[in-house]
Amino acid sequence: MNDLYSLSQIIKSHPLYTLQKDSILHLYRTLGGTGRLDAETLMEELKLLSPELFTALQKNHTLFKNHCEETVKLKMQGVQMVCYGEALYPSSCYWMEEPPLTLSFIGSPAWLNERTLAVVGSREPTFESMQWMEKEFAPFCEKEKPCIVSGGARGIDQKSHSTALRKDTTTVVVLPSGLGNLYPANLQEWLSPILNRGGCFVSEYAYEQKMHKHLFHHRNRLIAALGRATLLVEAKKRSGTLITAQQSLQLGRPVWVVPGHPLDPHFAGSLELLVDGALLVRDAHDLSMHFGVEIGNSKLPSAPIAEPENTHHYR
């Protein structure tokens, strides 16, 4: 077995991965830190760590061969892959409670840019929110040149991506589907403009994975992790956007909120976040000030390699 990504795809789909996730992730990180993260070494260590999983993988020659063939085809189409513990893997994801074992992407690994800002908001934004994006967010992008991370959905997401493109800065689209099934479908038109600006489309799902409702919330945690901070432009009381904001807070990242009228239900969720301690953002000046403070802090540290329970010692 000589393809780490193909092997990892099989590992993460096996029931034992869920049961032994902490130990397996620790193994990936340890091998990656010593420059020994490859399929052959991983199998050797899995034989000690999880004999049952090792045996199951050994028996899956046909499945592994099929995965390898698919991986070769995807690479020929320009798809790139990265596994937990590898150099291109986003260091911010090591802080996640459930980090993705594998990621695939088209374009450049723009998350390596330390000036990232996650942007979330309503799919059906008010006129006032779209006006704010044009009058305040656009000048901020032109001045600060952040890398904008968002989910590609209609509304605030796509407005943030398009603004980044107009202001000549990079943007990352985090998909709730596989790279072969871009959702929403109109993202197909965005491929060339985003890639030409040094951005990318990224997914943790299989290439042909279709969008499912439950994948939105699952995807949102990755948006939160890839941003040094999260900007929330508009959210109703029980909006899924609030989940991304909460996940950002759990990761220790600041959340900045554009306020709305207290009687407008479109902003009820936004106001709740402000009551709970999120920072209020009025205009481009506020955004630049908060962004400067956050980026001015020391580089986001890599999460420590903590020993999992039932520790095994790796060679």
Secondary structure, DSSP 8 states (H G I E B T S, - for coil): ---HHHHHHHHHHSHHHHHTHHHHHHHHHHHHHTT--SHHHHHHHHHHH-HHHHHHHHH-HHHHHHHHHHHHHHHHTTEEEEETTSTTS-GGGGGSSS--SEEEEEE--GGG-S-EEEEE--SS--HHHHHHIIIIIHHHHHHH--EEEE---TTHHHHHHHHHHHTT--EEEE-SS-TTS-SSGGGGGGHHHHHHTT-EEEESS-TT----HHHHHHHHHHHHHH-SSEEE----TT-THHHHHHHHHHTT--EEE----TT-GGGHHHHHHHHTT-EE--SHHHHHHHHHHHHHS-----------SS-----
